Amino acid sequence: MTDTATSIAAILRAEDDILVASHANPDGDAVGSMAAVAHVLRALGKRFRLYNTSGVPQQYGWVDMGGPVARTWAELDDFTPRLAVILDCGDAHRVGGDLQDRLPELRSVNIDHHQGNPLFGAVGNWVEPHLAATCQMAGMLARELGVPLSGPLGEAVYLGICTDTGNFCYGSTSGELLELAAEIVRLGLKPGLFHDRLENNWSIGRMRLWGALMQGIELHCGGAVAVSVITDDMFAVHGADKDDLEGYASQLRRLAGVRVSLMVRGDGAGRSKISMRSSGTDDVRVVAAAFGGGGHRNAAGAELDMQPHEAARAVLAAIPTQLAPCGKEA
């Protein structure tokens, strides 16, 4: 634990009436870190509530969150937070919803692992871009606070470190992270049962959407860049929703010769969201940052005021030559 992490643990020991939140449209690390901190606070006997403007995606409905997750401020009823713990948010605006407007007025702690985090926490900032997942940080906090990484807490931490490392396959996987996973397994988690719940829960709509998207993949830059564009109408056609796209951008990297994958999906009213994936030294965060986004070297995204196909063309034009040989199209 760093001095900063130790000070964050001390704040959680001292405070009460804590709001725990993560970014809108939460992924496994956001869901897991919220649940993990909730279980830590419960073990410490704290009063707390959970908030996420998008709620918990259906595919993570099996996760024990430690309490109900409010999607609006009204759902918090008469709970008045004295401290907000914001998890896995590369920027304050990513919390979205009612909390986005209220966050500047709240005493907040910012716990995150994204590069470029502007340190928006009013009370404390613990940002470690070299760590693989915010859930890894939640696990470190639990250790510091003397809460065993067993049961629902261990499962929540394991969720985030699995999903943010591609099941321990990405370059961010470290010996330290594997030791954390081993500790959770020694304390009772069954990896086989866990992965069955995590991976084998697809809807038929998700399967059909992925199949249609894979039929339409485009290769650019001599086959080094794979692009998939998802328009808003495709979700209704295949009986899917936006949560069904989680993990799809990484699948594009499975194509031989592809160094960078670009997924662009419609976000309503002439807007789009992009997700980029790479490996090694190919830094997609540089591209995302050019459009006001961010993330990590090998996983980044942004929101654009463009239609999906227009956004795809703009991002392709912005990919620098050090990411892929884009001098000539395939």
Long-range contacts (C-beta under 8 A, 24 or more apart in sequence): 1-140, 1-143, 1-144, 2-126, 2-128, 4-124, 4-125, 4-126, 5-126, 5-137, 5-140, 5-141, 5-144, 6-144, 7-124, 8-109, 8-111, 8-124, 8-126, 8-141, 9-141, 9-144, 9-145, 11-83, 11-109, 11-123, 11-124, 12-40, 12-41, 12-44, 12-46, 12-85, 12-109, 12-141, 12-145, 13-44, 13-145, 15-46, 15-82, 15-83, 16-46, 16-47, 16-82, 17-47, 17-48, 17-79, 17-80, 17-81, 17-82, 17-83, 18-46, 18-47, 18-48, 18-49, 18-81, 18-82, 18-83, 18-84, 18-85, 19-48, 19-49, 19-50, 19-51, 19-76, 19-79, 19-81, 19-83, 19-84, 19-85, 19-99, 19-106, 20-48, 20-49, 20-50, 20-51, 20-84, 20-85, 20-87, 21-50, 21-51, 21-52, 21-84, 21-85, 21-86, 21-87, 21-95, 21-99, 22-52, 22-86, 22-87, 22-88, 22-89, 22-95, 22-134, 23-52, 23-88, 23-89, 23-90, 23-94, 23-95, 23-96, 24-52, 24-53, 24-54, 24-94, 24-95, 24-96, 24-97, 25-54, 25-57, 25-242, 25-243, 26-52, 26-54, 26-56, 26-57, 26-60, 26-88, 27-163, 27-164, 27-246, 28-60, 28-159, 28-160, 28-162, 28-163, 28-164, 28-198, 28-246, 29-88, 29-133, 29-134, 29-135, 29-159, 29-160, 29-161, 29-163, 29-164, 30-87, 30-88, 30-134, 30-160, 31-56, 31-57, 31-60, 31-63, 31-65, 31-156, 31-159, 31-160, 32-63, 32-133, 32-135, 32-138, 32-156, 32-157, 32-158, 32-159, 32-160, 32-161, 32-163, 33-87, 33-88, 33-111, 33-133, 33-134, 33-135, 33-137, 33-138, 33-156, 33-160, 34-65, 34-69, 34-87, 35-63, 35-64, 35-65, 35-66, 35-152, 35-153, 35-156, 35-159, 36-135, 36-138, 36-139, 36-142, 36-153, 36-156, 36-157, 36-160, 37-85, 37-87, 37-138, 37-141, 38-65, 38-66, 38-67, 39-64, 39-66, 39-147, 39-151, 39-152, 39-153, 39-156, 40-138, 40-141, 40-142, 40-145, 40-147, 40-153, 41-66, 42-66, 42-67, 43-145, 43-147, 43-153, 44-145, 44-147, 47-79, 49-76, 49-79, 49-81, 51-76, 51-99, 53-95, 53-96, 53-97, 53-98, 53-99, 53-100, 54-96, 57-243, 57-246, 58-203, 58-243, 59-201, 59-202, 59-243, 59-244, 59-246, 60-159, 62-197, 62-201, 63-155, 63-156, 63-159, 64-152, 64-155, 64-156, 66-152, 71-97, 72-97, 72-98, 73-98, 73-99, 73-102, 81-106, 82-107, 83-107, 83-108, 83-109, 83-123, 84-108, 84-109, 85-109, 85-111, 86-110, 86-111, 86-112, 86-120, 86-121, 87-111, 87-112, 87-134, 87-138, 88-112, 88-113, 88-114, 88-134, 89-114, 89-117, 90-114, 90-115, 90-116, 90-117, 90-294, 90-295, 91-117, 91-118, 91-120, 91-294, 92-118, 92-120, 111-137, 111-138, 111-141, 113-137, 114-294, 114-295, 114-296, 115-285, 115-294, 115-295, 115-296, 115-297, 116-285, 116-289, 116-294, 129-296, 131-172, 131-177, 132-161, 132-164, 132-165, 132-170, 132-172, 132-173, 132-174, 132-177, 133-160, 133-161, 133-163, 133-164, 133-165, 133-172, 133-177, 134-160, 134-164, 135-159, 135-160, 135-161, 135-164, 136-160, 136-161, 136-177, 136-180, 139-180, 139-184, 140-180, 148-187, 149-180, 149-183, 149-184, 149-187, 150-184, 150-187, 150-188, 150-189, 151-188, 154-184, 154-187, 154-188, 154-189, 155-184, 155-189, 155-194, 157-184, 158-184, 158-189, 158-194, 159-198, 162-194, 162-195, 162-198, 163-198, 166-250, 167-195, 170-279, 170-298, 171-279, 171-280, 171-298, 172-296, 172-298, 203-239, 203-240, 203-244, 204-239, 205-238, 205-239, 205-240, 205-241, 205-244, 206-240, 206-244, 208-238, 208-239, 208-240, 209-234, 209-235, 209-238, 209-240, 209-244, 209-245, 210-244, 210-248, 210-251, 212-237, 212-238, 213-248, 214-251, 217-252, 217-255, 219-255, 219-258, 219-330, 220-316, 220-326, 220-329, 220-330, 221-260, 221-316, 221-319, 221-324, 221-325, 221-326, 221-329, 221-330, 222-324, 222-325, 222-326, 222-328, 222-329, 222-330, 223-255, 223-257, 223-258, 223-330, 224-257, 224-258, 224-259, 224-260, 224-323, 224-324, 224-325, 224-326, 225-258, 225-259, 225-260, 225-261, 225-262, 225-316, 225-319, 225-323, 225-324, 225-326, 226-252, 226-253, 226-255, 226-258, 226-260, 226-261, 226-262, 227-261, 227-262, 227-263, 227-264, 227-312, 227-316, 228-252, 228-261, 228-262, 228-263, 228-264, 229-264, 229-265, 229-308, 229-309, 229-312, 230-263, 230-264, 230-265, 230-266, 230-308, 231-265, 231-266, 231-308, 232-266, 232-267, 232-268, 249-275, 249-276, 249-277, 250-277, 252-277, 253-277, 253-278, 253-279, 259-323, 259-324, 260-284, 260-319, 260-323, 260-324, 262-312, 262-315, 262-316, 264-308, 264-309, 264-311, 264-312, 264-315, 265-308, 266-307, 266-308, 267-303, 270-305, 270-306, 270-307, 271-303, 271-304, 271-305, 271-306, 272-303, 272-304, 272-306, 272-307, 272-308, 272-310, 272-311, 273-301, 273-302, 273-303, 273-304, 274-301, 274-302, 274-303, 274-304, 274-311, 274-312, 274-315, 275-299, 275-300, 275-301, 276-300, 276-301, 276-315, 278-323, 282-322, 282-323, 282-324, 283-322, 283-323, 284-323, 286-320, 286-323, 287-315, 287-318, 287-319, 287-320, 287-323, 290-318, 291-315, 291-318
